[in-house]
Amino acid sequence: VALAAARRLHLSVRALTYRLDRIHTLTRHNPTSPTDRYVLQTAVLGARLIGWDPSIPAG
């Protein structure tokens, strides 16, 4: 599964697994868990809807 996902994203398997681990480290949500994946997807959709730009500092 990781190999197929990496190919679709034009990444190496190592880069993909590193990014998934980094997401888990930063958010404490496991992107391989269906429940946590739903939480992460909802957060991304919400950020896109409000036009959130992480390069602009808050405040």
C-alpha distance matrix in Angstrom:
0.0 3.8 5.4 5.3 6.2 8.5 10.0 10.8 12.4 14.1 13.3 12.7 9.9 12.9 14.1 11.1 11.2 15.0 15.1 13.3 15.7 18.5 18.0 18.2 21.3 23.1 22.6 22.2 19.5 16.1 13.5 11.1 14.2 14.9 18.5 18.1 15.7 18.5 21.0 19.3 18.9 22.5 23.7 22.3 23.8 27.0 27.3 26.9 29.5 32.0 31.5 30.6 30.7 29.6 31.9 34.9 36.3 37.0 40.6
3.8 0.0 3.8 5.5 5.1 6.0 8.5 9.9 10.4 11.8 10.2 9.3 6.3 9.2 10.4 7.5 7.7 11.4 11.7 10.4 12.8 15.4 15.4 16.0 18.7 20.4 20.5 20.3 18.1 14.8 12.4 10.7 14.2 15.7 18.9 17.7 15.4 18.6 20.5 18.3 18.3 22.0 22.7 21.0 23.1 26.2 25.9 25.7 28.6 30.8 29.9 28.8 28.5 27.1 29.1 32.4 33.7 34.6 38.3
5.4 3.8 0.0 3.8 5.5 5.1 6.2 8.7 10.0 10.3 9.1 7.9 5.7 9.4 10.8 8.8 9.9 13.2 13.8 13.3 15.7 18.0 18.3 19.3 21.7 23.4 23.7 23.8 21.7 18.5 15.9 14.4 18.0 19.2 22.5 21.4 18.8 21.8 23.9 21.5 21.1 24.9 25.5 23.5 25.4 28.6 28.2 27.6 30.6 32.9 31.7 30.8 30.1 28.9 30.6 34.0 35.6 36.8 40.5
5.3 5.5 3.8 0.0 3.8 5.5 5.2 6.3 8.7 9.8 10.0 10.1 8.8 12.5 13.0 10.6 12.3 15.6 15.3 14.6 17.6 19.6 19.3 20.5 23.3 24.5 24.4 24.8 22.2 19.2 16.1 14.7 18.0 18.4 21.9 21.1 18.1 20.7 23.1 20.8 19.8 23.5 24.6 22.3 23.7 27.2 27.0 26.0 28.8 31.4 30.3 29.8 29.5 28.7 30.5 33.8 35.6 36.7 40.4
6.2 5.1 5.5 3.8 0.0 3.8 5.4 5.1 6.2 8.5 8.4 9.4 8.2 11.5 11.1 8.1 10.2 13.2 12.3 11.6 14.9 16.6 15.9 17.4 20.3 21.2 21.0 21.7 19.1 16.4 13.1 12.4 15.8 16.2 19.3 18.2 15.0 17.7 19.8 17.3 16.3 20.1 20.9 18.6 20.2 23.6 23.3 22.4 25.3 27.8 26.7 26.1 25.8 25.0 27.0 30.2 31.9 33.0 36.6
8.5 6.0 5.1 5.5 3.8 0.0 3.8 5.5 5.1 5.9 4.8 5.7 5.4 8.7 8.1 6.0 8.9 11.3 10.8 11.3 14.2 15.6 15.7 17.6 19.8 20.8 21.3 22.2 20.2 17.6 14.6 14.3 18.0 18.9 21.8 20.2 17.2 20.1 21.8 18.8 18.3 22.1 22.3 19.8 21.7 25.0 24.1 23.3 26.5 28.7 27.2 26.3 25.4 24.4 25.9 29.3 31.1 32.5 36.3
10.0 8.5 6.2 5.2 5.4 3.8 0.0 3.8 5.4 4.9 6.1 7.3 8.1 11.5 11.0 9.6 12.6 14.9 14.4 15.0 18.0 19.2 19.3 21.3 23.6 24.3 24.8 25.8 23.7 21.1 17.9 17.5 21.0 21.5 24.6 23.3 20.1 22.6 24.6 21.7 20.6 24.3 24.7 22.0 23.5 26.9 26.1 24.8 27.9 30.3 28.6 28.1 27.2 26.6 27.8 31.3 33.4 34.9 38.7
10.8 9.9 8.7 6.3 5.1 5.5 3.8 0.0 3.8 5.5 7.8 10.2 10.8 14.0 12.8 10.7 13.9 16.1 14.7 15.1 18.5 19.4 18.8 21.0 23.6 23.9 23.9 25.2 22.8 20.5 17.0 16.9 20.1 20.1 23.0 21.8 18.3 20.4 22.5 19.7 18.1 21.6 22.3 19.4 20.5 24.0 23.4 21.8 24.8 27.4 25.8 25.7 25.1 24.8 26.3 29.5 31.8 33.2 36.9
12.4 10.4 10.0 8.7 6.2 5.1 5.4 3.8 0.0 3.8 5.5 8.7 9.9 12.4 10.2 8.5 12.1 13.6 11.8 12.9 16.2 16.6 16.1 18.7 21.0 21.0 21.4 23.0 20.9 19.1 15.7 16.3 19.7 19.9 22.4 20.7 17.4 19.6 21.1 17.9 16.6 20.2 20.3 17.2 18.8 22.1 21.0 19.6 22.9 25.1 23.3 22.8 21.9 21.4 22.8 26.1 28.3 29.9 33.6
14.1 11.8 10.3 9.8 8.5 5.9 4.9 5.5 3.8 0.0 3.8 7.0 9.5 11.8 9.9 9.5 13.1 14.2 13.2 14.9 17.8 18.1 18.3 21.0 22.8 23.0 23.9 25.5 23.8 21.8 18.7 19.2 22.8 23.3 25.9 24.0 20.9 23.3 24.6 21.3 20.3 23.8 23.6 20.5 22.2 25.4 24.0 22.5 25.9 27.9 25.7 25.2 23.8 23.2 24.0 27.5 29.8 31.7 35.5
13.3 10.2 9.1 10.0 8.4 4.8 6.1 7.8 5.5 3.8 0.0 3.8 6.4 8.1 6.1 6.3 9.8 10.7 10.3 12.3 14.7 15.1 16.0 18.4 19.9 20.5 21.8 23.1 21.8 19.7 17.0 17.5 21.2 22.4 24.9 22.6 19.9 22.7 23.8 20.4 20.1 23.7 23.2 20.4 22.6 25.6 24.0 23.2 26.7 28.4 26.4 25.3 23.8 22.6 23.4 27.0 29.0 30.9 34.6
12.7 9.3 7.9 10.1 9.4 5.7 7.3 10.2 8.7 7.0 3.8 0.0 3.8 5.3 5.2 6.3 8.7 9.8 10.8 12.5 14.3 15.3 16.7 18.6 19.9 21.1 22.6 23.5 22.3 19.9 17.6 17.7 21.5 23.2 25.7 23.6 21.2 24.4 25.4 22.2 22.3 26.0 25.5 23.0 25.5 28.4 26.9 26.3 29.9 31.5 29.6 28.2 26.7 25.1 25.9 29.6 31.2 33.2 36.9
9.9 6.3 5.7 8.8 8.2 5.4 8.1 10.8 9.9 9.5 6.4 3.8 0.0 3.8 5.5 5.1 6.2 8.5 9.9 10.6 12.2 14.1 15.4 16.6 18.2 20.0 21.2 21.5 20.2 17.4 15.3 14.8 18.6 20.5 23.3 21.2 19.1 22.5 23.7 20.8 21.2 24.9 24.6 22.6 25.2 28.0 26.9 26.7 30.1 31.8 30.3 28.8 27.7 25.9 27.2 30.8 32.1 33.7 37.4
12.9 9.2 9.4 12.5 11.5 8.7 11.5 14.0 12.4 11.8 8.1 5.3 3.8 0.0 3.8 5.4 5.2 6.0 8.6 9.9 10.5 12.1 14.2 15.4 16.2 18.2 19.9 20.2 19.6 17.1 15.7 15.6 19.3 21.7 24.0 21.6 19.9 23.5 24.1 21.1 22.1 25.7 24.9 23.1 26.1 28.5 27.1 27.3 30.8 32.1 30.5 28.7 27.2 25.1 26.1 29.7 30.7 32.4 36.0
14.1 10.4 10.8 13.0 11.1 8.1 11.0 12.8 10.2 9.9 6.1 5.2 5.5 3.8 0.0 3.8 5.6 5.0 6.2 8.7 9.8 10.3 12.3 14.3 15.1 16.3 18.1 19.1 18.5 16.5 14.7 15.5 19.2 21.3 23.3 20.6 18.7 22.1 22.4 19.1 19.9 23.4 22.4 20.3 23.3 25.7 23.9 24.0 27.7 28.8 27.1 25.2 23.6 21.5 22.5 26.1 27.3 29.1 32.8
11.1 7.5 8.8 10.6 8.1 6.0 9.6 10.7 8.5 9.5 6.3 6.3 5.1 5.4 3.8 0.0 3.8 5.4 5.2 6.2 8.6 9.8 10.7 12.5 14.2 15.4 16.5 17.3 16.1 13.8 11.5 12.1 15.8 17.7 19.9 17.5 15.3 18.7 19.4 16.2 16.8 20.5 19.9 17.9 20.7 23.3 22.1 22.1 25.6 27.1 25.6 24.0 22.9 21.1 22.7 26.1 27.3 28.7 32.4
11.2 7.7 9.9 12.3 10.2 8.9 12.6 13.9 12.1 13.1 9.8 8.7 6.2 5.2 5.6 3.8 0.0 3.8 5.4 5.1 6.1 8.5 9.9 10.6 12.2 14.2 15.4 15.4 14.5 11.8 10.5 10.6 14.2 16.8 18.9 16.4 14.9 18.6 19.1 16.3 17.6 21.1 20.5 19.2 22.2 24.5 23.5 24.1 27.4 28.7 27.6 25.6 24.8 22.6 24.4 27.7 28.4 29.6 33.2
15.0 11.4 13.2 15.6 13.2 11.3 14.9 16.1 13.6 14.2 10.7 9.8 8.5 6.0 5.0 5.4 3.8 0.0 3.8 5.5 5.1 6.1 8.7 9.9 10.4 12.2 14.2 14.6 14.5 12.7 11.9 13.0 16.3 19.0 20.5 17.5 16.4 19.9 19.8 16.7 18.5 21.7 20.4 19.1 22.5 24.4 22.8 23.7 27.2 28.0 26.7 24.4 23.1 20.5 22.0 25.3 25.8 27.3 30.8
15.1 11.7 13.8 15.3 12.3 10.8 14.4 14.7 11.8 13.2 10.3 10.8 9.9 8.6 6.2 5.2 5.4 3.8 0.0 3.8 5.4 4.9 6.1 8.6 9.7 10.4 12.0 13.3 12.7 11.4 10.0 11.9 15.1 17.2 18.5 15.4 13.9 17.2 16.9 13.6 15.1 18.3 16.9 15.4 18.8 20.7 19.1 19.9 23.4 24.3 23.0 20.7 19.6 17.3 19.0 22.3 23.0 24.3 27.9
13.3 10.4 13.3 14.6 11.6 11.3 15.0 15.1 12.9 14.9 12.3 12.5 10.6 9.9 8.7 6.2 5.1 5.5 3.8 0.0 3.8 5.4 5.1 6.3 8.7 10.1 10.6 11.1 9.9 7.9 6.5 8.2 11.3 13.7 15.1 12.1 10.9 14.5 14.4 11.6 13.3 16.6 15.7 14.8 18.0 20.0 19.0 20.1 23.2 24.4 23.6 21.5 21.0 18.9 21.1 24.1 24.6 25.4 28.9
15.7 12.8 15.7 17.6 14.9 14.2 18.0 18.5 16.2 17.8 14.7 14.3 12.2 10.5 9.8 8.6 6.1 5.1 5.4 3.8 0.0 3.8 5.4 5.0 6.2 8.7 10.0 9.8 9.8 8.1 8.5 9.9 12.5 15.5 16.5 13.3 13.0 16.7 16.1 13.6 16.0 18.9 17.6 17.2 20.7 22.2 21.1 22.6 25.7 26.5 25.8 23.2 22.7 20.0 22.1 25.0 25.0 25.7 29.1
18.5 15.4 18.0 19.6 16.6 15.6 19.2 19.4 16.6 18.1 15.1 15.3 14.1 12.1 10.3 9.8 8.5 6.1 4.9 5.4 3.8 0.0 3.8 5.3 5.0 6.1 8.4 9.5 10.2 9.8 10.0 12.5 14.8 17.4 17.8 14.3 14.0 17.2 16.0 13.1 15.7 18.2 16.2 15.7 19.4 20.5 18.9 20.6 23.8 24.2 23.3 20.4 19.6 16.6 18.6 21.4 21.3 22.3 25.7
18.0 15.4 18.3 19.3 15.9 15.7 19.3 18.8 16.1 18.3 16.0 16.7 15.4 14.2 12.3 10.7 9.9 8.7 6.1 5.1 5.4 3.8 0.0 3.8 5.5 5.3 5.9 7.5 7.3 7.5 7.3 10.5 12.3 14.5 14.6 11.0 10.6 13.6 12.2 9.3 12.0 14.4 12.6 12.3 15.9 17.1 15.8 17.6 20.7 21.2 20.7 18.0 17.7 15.2 17.8 20.3 20.4 20.8 24.2
18.2 16.0 19.3 20.5 17.4 17.6 21.3 21.0 18.7 21.0 18.4 18.6 16.6 15.4 14.3 12.5 10.6 9.9 8.6 6.3 5.0 5.3 3.8 0.0 3.8 5.6 5.4 4.9 5.1 5.1 6.8 9.3 10.5 13.4 13.2 9.6 10.4 13.6 12.1 10.2 13.4 15.6 14.1 14.6 18.1 19.0 18.3 20.4 23.1 23.6 23.6 20.8 20.9 18.3 21.0 23.3 22.9 23.0 26.1
21.3 18.7 21.7 23.3 20.3 19.8 23.6 23.6 21.0 22.8 19.9 19.9 18.2 16.2 15.1 14.2 12.2 10.4 9.7 8.7 6.2 5.0 5.5 3.8 0.0 3.8 5.8 5.6 7.8 8.6 10.6 13.0 14.1 17.1 16.6 13.0 14.0 16.9 15.0 13.0 16.4 18.2 16.1 16.8 20.4 20.8 19.6 22.1 24.8 24.8 24.5 21.4 21.1 18.0 20.3 22.6 21.7 21.9 25.0
23.1 20.4 23.4 24.5 21.2 20.8 24.3 23.9 21.0 23.0 20.5 21.1 20.0 18.2 16.3 15.4 14.2 12.2 10.4 10.1 8.7 6.1 5.3 5.6 3.8 0.0 3.8 6.0 8.2 10.1 11.4 14.6 15.5 17.8 16.8 13.1 13.9 16.3 13.8 11.6 15.0 16.3 13.6 14.3 18.0 18.0 16.5 19.1 21.9 21.5 21.2 18.0 17.7 14.5 17.0 19.0 18.0 18.2 21.2
22.6 20.5 23.7 24.4 21.0 21.3 24.8 23.9 21.4 23.9 21.8 22.6 21.2 19.9 18.1 16.5 15.4 14.2 12.0 10.6 10.0 8.4 5.9 5.4 5.8 3.8 0.0 3.8 5.2 8.2 9.7 13.0 13.1 15.0 13.5 9.8 11.2 13.1 10.3 8.7 12.3 13.3 10.9 12.3 15.8 15.7 14.8 17.7 20.0 19.8 20.2 17.2 17.7 15.1 18.2 19.8 18.9 18.4 21.3
22.2 20.3 23.8 24.8 21.7 22.2 25.8 25.2 23.0 25.5 23.1 23.5 21.5 20.2 19.1 17.3 15.4 14.6 13.3 11.1 9.8 9.5 7.5 4.9 5.6 6.0 3.8 0.0 3.8 6.5 9.4 11.9 11.5 14.0 12.4 9.0 11.3 13.5 11.1 10.3 14.1 15.2 13.5 15.2 18.4 18.4 18.1 20.9 23.0 23.1 23.7 20.8 21.5 18.9 21.9 23.5 22.5 21.8 24.5
19.5 18.1 21.7 22.2 19.1 20.2 23.7 22.8 20.9 23.8 21.8 22.3 20.2 19.6 18.5 16.1 14.5 14.5 12.7 9.9 9.8 10.2 7.3 5.1 7.8 8.2 5.2 3.8 0.0 3.8 6.2 8.8 8.1 10.3 8.9 5.3 7.5 9.9 8.0 7.5 11.1 12.4 11.5 13.2 16.1 16.6 16.8 19.3 21.3 21.9 22.7 20.3 21.3 19.2 22.5 24.2 23.7 22.9 25.8
16.1 14.8 18.5 19.2 16.4 17.6 21.1 20.5 19.1 21.8 19.7 19.9 17.4 17.1 16.5 13.8 11.8 12.7 11.4 7.9 8.1 9.8 7.5 5.1 8.6 10.1 8.2 6.5 3.8 0.0 3.8 5.4 5.5 8.6 8.6 5.6 6.9 10.2 9.7 8.9 11.8 14.0 13.7 14.7 17.5 18.7 19.0 20.9 23.1 24.2 24.7 22.6 23.3 21.3 24.4 26.5 26.4 26.0 29.0
13.5 12.4 15.9 16.1 13.1 14.6 17.9 17.0 15.7 18.7 17.0 17.6 15.3 15.7 14.7 11.5 10.5 11.9 10.0 6.5 8.5 10.0 7.3 6.8 10.6 11.4 9.7 9.4 6.2 3.8 0.0 3.8 5.5 7.5 8.6 6.0 4.8 8.6 9.1 7.4 9.3 12.2 12.4 12.6 15.1 17.0 17.3 18.6 21.0 22.6 22.8 21.1 21.8 20.2 23.3 25.6 26.0 25.8 29.1
11.1 10.7 14.4 14.7 12.4 14.3 17.5 16.9 16.3 19.2 17.5 17.7 14.8 15.6 15.5 12.1 10.6 13.0 11.9 8.2 9.9 12.5 10.5 9.3 13.0 14.6 13.0 11.9 8.8 5.4 3.8 0.0 3.8 6.4 8.8 7.5 6.5 10.1 11.6 10.6 11.9 14.9 15.7 15.8 18.0 20.2 20.8 21.8 24.1 25.9 26.2 24.7 25.4 23.9 26.9 29.3 29.8 29.6 32.9
14.2 14.2 18.0 18.0 15.8 18.0 21.0 20.1 19.7 22.8 21.2 21.5 18.6 19.3 19.2 15.8 14.2 16.3 15.1 11.3 12.5 14.8 12.3 10.5 14.1 15.5 13.1 11.5 8.1 5.5 5.5 3.8 0.0 3.8 5.6 5.3 5.8 8.5 10.0 10.3 11.9 14.1 15.3 16.2 18.0 19.8 20.9 22.3 24.1 25.8 26.7 25.2 26.4 25.0 28.3 30.4 30.5 29.9 33.0
14.9 15.7 19.2 18.4 16.2 18.9 21.5 20.1 19.9 23.3 22.4 23.2 20.5 21.7 21.3 17.7 16.8 19.0 17.2 13.7 15.5 17.4 14.5 13.4 17.1 17.8 15.0 14.0 10.3 8.6 7.5 6.4 3.8 0.0 3.8 5.6 5.0 6.2 8.8 9.9 10.4 12.2 14.3 15.3 16.3 18.2 19.9 21.0 22.3 24.5 25.6 24.6 26.3 25.4 28.9 30.7 31.1 30.3 33.2
18.5 18.9 22.5 21.9 19.3 21.8 24.6 23.0 22.4 25.9 24.9 25.7 23.3 24.0 23.3 19.9 18.9 20.5 18.5 15.1 16.5 17.8 14.6 13.2 16.6 16.8 13.5 12.4 8.9 8.6 8.6 8.8 5.6 3.8 0.0 3.8 5.4 5.2 6.6 8.9 10.1 10.8 12.7 14.6 15.6 16.7 18.7 20.3 21.3 23.1 24.6 23.4 25.4 24.5 28.1 29.5 29.6 28.4 31.1
18.1 17.7 21.4 21.1 18.2 20.2 23.3 21.8 20.7 24.0 22.6 23.6 21.2 21.6 20.6 17.5 16.4 17.5 15.4 12.1 13.3 14.3 11.0 9.6 13.0 13.1 9.8 9.0 5.3 5.6 6.0 7.5 5.3 5.6 3.8 0.0 3.8 5.3 5.0 6.3 8.6 9.9 10.7 12.5 14.3 15.3 16.6 18.6 20.0 21.4 22.7 21.0 22.7 21.4 25.0 26.5 26.5 25.5 28.3
15.7 15.4 18.8 18.1 15.0 17.2 20.1 18.3 17.4 20.9 19.9 21.2 19.1 19.9 18.7 15.3 14.9 16.4 13.9 10.9 13.0 14.0 10.6 10.4 14.0 13.9 11.2 11.3 7.5 6.9 4.8 6.5 5.8 5.0 5.4 3.8 0.0 3.8 5.4 5.1 6.0 8.5 9.8 10.6 12.2 14.1 15.3 16.6 18.3 20.2 21.0 19.8 21.3 20.4 23.8 25.6 26.2 25.5 28.6
18.5 18.6 21.8 20.7 17.7 20.1 22.6 20.4 19.6 23.3 22.7 24.4 22.5 23.5 22.1 18.7 18.6 19.9 17.2 14.5 16.7 17.2 13.6 13.6 16.9 16.3 13.1 13.5 9.9 10.2 8.6 10.1 8.5 6.2 5.2 5.3 3.8 0.0 3.8 5.5 5.1 6.0 8.6 9.9 10.5 12.1 14.2 15.4 16.3 18.4 19.9 19.1 21.2 20.8 24.5 25.8 26.4 25.3 28.1
21.0 20.5 23.9 23.1 19.8 21.8 24.6 22.5 21.1 24.6 23.8 25.4 23.7 24.1 22.4 19.4 19.1 19.8 16.9 14.4 16.1 16.0 12.2 12.1 15.0 13.8 10.3 11.1 8.0 9.7 9.1 11.6 10.0 8.8 6.6 5.0 5.4 3.8 0.0 3.8 5.6 5.2 6.2 8.8 10.0 10.6 12.3 14.4 15.4 16.7 18.4 17.0 19.2 18.6 22.3 23.4 23.5 22.2 24.9
19.3 18.3 21.5 20.8 17.3 18.8 21.7 19.7 17.9 21.3 20.4 22.2 20.8 21.1 19.1 16.2 16.3 16.7 13.6 11.6 13.6 13.1 9.3 10.2 13.0 11.6 8.7 10.3 7.5 8.9 7.4 10.6 10.3 9.9 8.9 6.3 5.1 5.5 3.8 0.0 3.8 5.4 5.1 6.3 8.7 9.9 10.6 12.5 14.3 15.7 16.5 14.9 16.6 15.7 19.3 20.8 21.3 20.5 23.6
18.9 18.3 21.1 19.8 16.3 18.3 20.6 18.1 16.6 20.3 20.1 22.3 21.2 22.1 19.9 16.8 17.6 18.5 15.1 13.3 16.0 15.7 12.0 13.4 16.4 15.0 12.3 14.1 11.1 11.8 9.3 11.9 11.9 10.4 10.1 8.6 6.0 5.1 5.6 3.8 0.0 3.8 5.4 5.1 6.2 8.5 9.9 10.7 12.3 14.5 15.3 14.6 16.5 16.4 20.0 21.5 22.5 21.8 24.9
22.5 22.0 24.9 23.5 20.1 22.1 24.3 21.6 20.2 23.8 23.7 26.0 24.9 25.7 23.4 20.5 21.1 21.7 18.3 16.6 18.9 18.2 14.4 15.6 18.2 16.3 13.3 15.2 12.4 14.0 12.2 14.9 14.1 12.2 10.8 9.9 8.5 6.0 5.2 5.4 3.8 0.0 3.8 5.5 5.1 6.1 8.6 9.9 10.5 12.4 14.1 13.6 16.2 16.6 20.3 21.1 21.9 20.6 23.3
23.7 22.7 25.5 24.6 20.9 22.3 24.7 22.3 20.3 23.6 23.2 25.5 24.6 24.9 22.4 19.9 20.5 20.4 16.9 15.7 17.6 16.2 12.6 14.1 16.1 13.6 10.9 13.5 11.5 13.7 12.4 15.7 15.3 14.3 12.7 10.7 9.8 8.6 6.2 5.1 5.4 3.8 0.0 3.8 5.5 5.1 6.1 8.6 9.9 10.8 12.2 10.8 13.3 13.2 16.9 17.7 18.3 17.0 19.8
22.3 21.0 23.5 22.3 18.6 19.8 22.0 19.4 17.2 20.5 20.4 23.0 22.6 23.1 20.3 17.9 19.2 19.1 15.4 14.8 17.2 15.7 12.3 14.6 16.8 14.3 12.3 15.2 13.2 14.7 12.6 15.8 16.2 15.3 14.6 12.5 10.6 9.9 8.8 6.3 5.1 5.5 3.8 0.0 3.8 5.4 5.1 6.2 8.6 10.2 10.5 9.5 11.4 11.7 15.2 16.5 17.8 17.2 20.4
23.8 23.1 25.4 23.7 20.2 21.7 23.5 20.5 18.8 22.2 22.6 25.5 25.2 26.1 23.3 20.7 22.2 22.5 18.8 18.0 20.7 19.4 15.9 18.1 20.4 18.0 15.8 18.4 16.1 17.5 15.1 18.0 18.0 16.3 15.6 14.3 12.2 10.5 10.0 8.7 6.2 5.1 5.5 3.8 0.0 3.8 5.5 5.1 6.2 8.8 9.8 10.2 12.8 14.0 17.4 18.2 19.8 18.9 21.8
27.0 26.2 28.6 27.2 23.6 25.0 26.9 24.0 22.1 25.4 25.6 28.4 28.0 28.5 25.7 23.3 24.5 24.4 20.7 20.0 22.2 20.5 17.1 19.0 20.8 18.0 15.7 18.4 16.6 18.7 17.0 20.2 19.8 18.2 16.7 15.3 14.1 12.1 10.6 9.9 8.5 6.1 5.1 5.4 3.8 0.0 3.8 5.4 5.1 6.4 8.5 8.6 11.9 13.2 16.7 16.8 17.9 16.4 18.9
27.3 25.9 28.2 27.0 23.3 24.1 26.1 23.4 21.0 24.0 24.0 26.9 26.9 27.1 23.9 22.1 23.5 22.8 19.1 19.0 21.1 18.9 15.8 18.3 19.6 16.5 14.8 18.1 16.8 19.0 17.3 20.8 20.9 19.9 18.7 16.6 15.3 14.2 12.3 10.6 9.9 8.6 6.1 5.1 5.5 3.8 0.0 3.8 5.5 5.4 6.1 5.1 8.1 9.5 12.9 13.1 14.5 13.5 16.4
26.9 25.7 27.6 26.0 22.4 23.3 24.8 21.8 19.6 22.5 23.2 26.3 26.7 27.3 24.0 22.1 24.1 23.7 19.9 20.1 22.6 20.6 17.6 20.4 22.1 19.1 17.7 20.9 19.3 20.9 18.6 21.8 22.3 21.0 20.3 18.6 16.6 15.4 14.4 12.5 10.7 9.9 8.6 6.2 5.1 5.4 3.8 0.0 3.8 5.5 5.0 6.1 8.6 10.9 13.7 14.2 16.4 15.9 18.8
29.5 28.6 30.6 28.8 25.3 26.5 27.9 24.8 22.9 25.9 26.7 29.9 30.1 30.8 27.7 25.6 27.4 27.2 23.4 23.2 25.7 23.8 20.7 23.1 24.8 21.9 20.0 23.0 21.3 23.1 21.0 24.1 24.1 22.3 21.3 20.0 18.3 16.3 15.4 14.3 12.3 10.5 9.9 8.6 6.2 5.1 5.5 3.8 0.0 3.8 5.5 7.8 11.0 13.6 16.4 16.1 18.1 17.0 19.3
32.0 30.8 32.9 31.4 27.8 28.7 30.3 27.4 25.1 27.9 28.4 31.5 31.8 32.1 28.8 27.1 28.7 28.0 24.3 24.4 26.5 24.2 21.2 23.6 24.8 21.5 19.8 23.1 21.9 24.2 22.6 25.9 25.8 24.5 23.1 21.4 20.2 18.4 16.7 15.7 14.5 12.4 10.8 10.2 8.8 6.4 5.4 5.5 3.8 0.0 3.8 5.6 9.1 11.9 14.5 13.5 15.2 13.7 15.7
31.5 29.9 31.7 30.3 26.7 27.2 28.6 25.8 23.3 25.7 26.4 29.6 30.3 30.5 27.1 25.6 27.6 26.7 23.0 23.6 25.8 23.3 20.7 23.6 24.5 21.2 20.2 23.7 22.7 24.7 22.8 26.2 26.7 25.6 24.6 22.7 21.0 19.9 18.4 16.5 15.3 14.1 12.2 10.5 9.8 8.5 6.1 5.0 5.5 3.8 0.0 3.8 6.3 9.7 11.7 11.1 13.6 13.1 15.5
30.6 28.8 30.8 29.8 26.1 26.3 28.1 25.7 22.8 25.2 25.3 28.2 28.8 28.7 25.2 24.0 25.6 24.4 20.7 21.5 23.2 20.4 18.0 20.8 21.4 18.0 17.2 20.8 20.3 22.6 21.1 24.7 25.2 24.6 23.4 21.0 19.8 19.1 17.0 14.9 14.6 13.6 10.8 9.5 10.2 8.6 5.1 6.1 7.8 5.6 3.8 0.0 3.8 6.4 9.0 8.5 10.5 10.0 12.9
30.7 28.5 30.1 29.5 25.8 25.4 27.2 25.1 21.9 23.8 23.8 26.7 27.7 27.2 23.6 22.9 24.8 23.1 19.6 21.0 22.7 19.6 17.7 20.9 21.1 17.7 17.7 21.5 21.3 23.3 21.8 25.4 26.4 26.3 25.4 22.7 21.3 21.2 19.2 16.6 16.5 16.2 13.3 11.4 12.8 11.9 8.1 8.6 11.0 9.1 6.3 3.8 0.0 3.8 5.5 5.8 8.6 9.6 12.8
29.6 27.1 28.9 28.7 25.0 24.4 26.6 24.8 21.4 23.2 22.6 25.1 25.9 25.1 21.5 21.1 22.6 20.5 17.3 18.9 20.0 16.6 15.2 18.3 18.0 14.5 15.1 18.9 19.2 21.3 20.2 23.9 25.0 25.4 24.5 21.4 20.4 20.8 18.6 15.7 16.4 16.6 13.2 11.7 14.0 13.2 9.5 10.9 13.6 11.9 9.7 6.4 3.8 0.0 3.8 5.5 7.1 8.6 12.3
31.9 29.1 30.6 30.5 27.0 25.9 27.8 26.3 22.8 24.0 23.4 25.9 27.2 26.1 22.5 22.7 24.4 22.0 19.0 21.1 22.1 18.6 17.8 21.0 20.3 17.0 18.2 21.9 22.5 24.4 23.3 26.9 28.3 28.9 28.1 25.0 23.8 24.5 22.3 19.3 20.0 20.3 16.9 15.2 17.4 16.7 12.9 13.7 16.4 14.5 11.7 9.0 5.5 3.8 0.0 3.8 6.4 9.3 12.6
34.9 32.4 34.0 33.8 30.2 29.3 31.3 29.5 26.1 27.5 27.0 29.6 30.8 29.7 26.1 26.1 27.7 25.3 22.3 24.1 25.0 21.4 20.3 23.3 22.6 19.0 19.8 23.5 24.2 26.5 25.6 29.3 30.4 30.7 29.5 26.5 25.6 25.8 23.4 20.8 21.5 21.1 17.7 16.5 18.2 16.8 13.1 14.2 16.1 13.5 11.1 8.5 5.8 5.5 3.8 0.0 3.8 6.5 9.3
36.3 33.7 35.6 35.6 31.9 31.1 33.4 31.8 28.3 29.8 29.0 31.2 32.1 30.7 27.3 27.3 28.4 25.8 23.0 24.6 25.0 21.3 20.4 22.9 21.7 18.0 18.9 22.5 23.7 26.4 26.0 29.8 30.5 31.1 29.6 26.5 26.2 26.4 23.5 21.3 22.5 21.9 18.3 17.8 19.8 17.9 14.5 16.4 18.1 15.2 13.6 10.5 8.6 7.1 6.4 3.8 0.0 3.8 6.6
37.0 34.6 36.8 36.7 33.0 32.5 34.9 33.2 29.9 31.7 30.9 33.2 33.7 32.4 29.1 28.7 29.6 27.3 24.3 25.4 25.7 22.3 20.8 23.0 21.9 18.2 18.4 21.8 22.9 26.0 25.8 29.6 29.9 30.3 28.4 25.5 25.5 25.3 22.2 20.5 21.8 20.6 17.0 17.2 18.9 16.4 13.5 15.9 17.0 13.7 13.1 10.0 9.6 8.6 9.3 6.5 3.8 0.0 3.7
40.6 38.3 40.5 40.4 36.6 36.3 38.7 36.9 33.6 35.5 34.6 36.9 37.4 36.0 32.8 32.4 33.2 30.8 27.9 28.9 29.1 25.7 24.2 26.1 25.0 21.2 21.3 24.5 25.8 29.0 29.1 32.9 33.0 33.2 31.1 28.3 28.6 28.1 24.9 23.6 24.9 23.3 19.8 20.4 21.8 18.9 16.4 18.8 19.3 15.7 15.5 12.9 12.8 12.3 12.6 9.3 6.6 3.7 0.0
